[in-house]
Amino acid sequence: MSCRMAKWGYSQDMKLVFSSPNSTEVGLLQGQLEVAAIPSEWRNEAAAQVLIGAPFDTELWVEDADYPAALELVRAWRTAANAEG
């Protein structure tokens, strides 16, 4: 899913790499992306917090060029989380 909404303040050419109703998960994953030097941005954080129960997950987006590496990191993070849980 590529995003081209620059007029709304979003960066162009970005892809959704992760979403969750739990913003703590999104924050933990964003930290992992930062360690890997992959820039990312949150979306829908305010809507997810204000409209509890509404269908707004907090989203984590990365640049198109970083998407393959970010997706691999997300997969590894999920595998580790499932092994712990």
C-alpha positions as CSV (number, residue, x, y, z in Angstrom):
1,M,0.0,0.0,0.0
2,S,1.8,3.1,-1.2
3,C,0.8,6.6,0.1
4,R,0.8,9.8,-1.9
5,M,-0.9,12.2,0.5
6,A,1.7,15.0,0.6
7,K,-1.0,17.6,0.8
8,W,-2.1,16.2,4.2
9,G,1.4,16.3,5.6
10,Y,2.4,12.7,4.9
11,S,5.6,11.9,3.1
12,Q,5.3,10.5,-0.4
13,D,6.1,7.0,-1.5
14,M,5.6,5.3,1.9
15,K,4.2,1.9,2.7
16,L,2.3,0.6,5.7
17,V,4.6,-1.9,7.5
18,F,2.6,-2.5,10.7
19,S,-0.6,-1.5,12.5
20,S,-2.0,-2.4,15.9
21,P,-4.8,-1.1,18.2
22,N,-2.0,-1.2,20.9
23,S,0.2,1.9,20.4
24,T,2.8,0.4,22.8
25,E,3.5,-2.4,20.2
26,V,3.9,0.2,17.5
27,G,6.3,2.2,19.7
28,L,8.4,-0.9,20.5
29,L,8.6,-1.8,16.8
30,Q,9.5,1.8,15.9
31,G,12.3,1.5,18.3
32,Q,13.6,-1.6,16.6
33,L,13.4,0.2,13.2
34,E,15.4,3.1,14.7
35,V,18.1,0.8,15.9
36,A,18.2,-0.6,12.3
37,A,18.5,3.0,11.0
38,I,15.1,2.7,9.2
39,P,13.1,6.0,9.5
40,S,9.4,5.6,10.1
41,E,6.3,7.6,11.0
42,W,3.2,7.0,13.0
43,R,-0.3,7.5,11.7
44,N,-3.7,7.5,13.3
45,E,-2.2,7.6,16.8
46,A,-4.5,10.4,18.0
47,A,-7.6,8.9,16.5
48,A,-6.8,5.5,18.0
49,Q,-6.4,7.1,21.5
50,V,-9.4,9.4,21.4
51,L,-11.9,7.1,19.7
52,I,-11.5,4.0,21.8
53,G,-13.2,1.1,20.2
54,A,-13.4,2.8,16.8
55,P,-11.7,1.0,13.9
56,F,-8.5,3.1,14.0
57,D,-5.3,1.2,14.5
58,T,-2.1,3.1,15.1
59,E,0.0,2.6,11.9
60,L,3.7,2.6,11.3
61,W,4.8,3.6,7.8
62,V,8.3,3.5,6.1
63,E,9.7,4.8,2.9
64,D,9.4,2.5,-0.1
65,A,13.1,1.9,-0.3
66,D,13.2,0.7,3.3
67,Y,10.1,-1.5,3.1
68,P,11.8,-4.9,2.4
69,A,14.2,-4.5,5.3
70,A,11.5,-3.1,7.6
71,L,9.1,-6.0,6.7
72,E,11.8,-8.5,7.5
73,L,12.4,-6.8,10.9
74,V,8.6,-6.9,11.6
75,R,8.5,-10.6,10.7
76,A,11.4,-11.3,13.1
77,W,9.8,-9.1,15.8
78,R,6.5,-11.0,15.5
79,T,8.2,-14.4,15.6
80,A,10.1,-13.4,18.8
81,A,6.9,-12.0,20.4
82,N,5.0,-15.2,19.6
83,A,7.8,-17.3,21.0
84,E,7.7,-15.4,24.3
85,G,3.9,-15.3,24.5
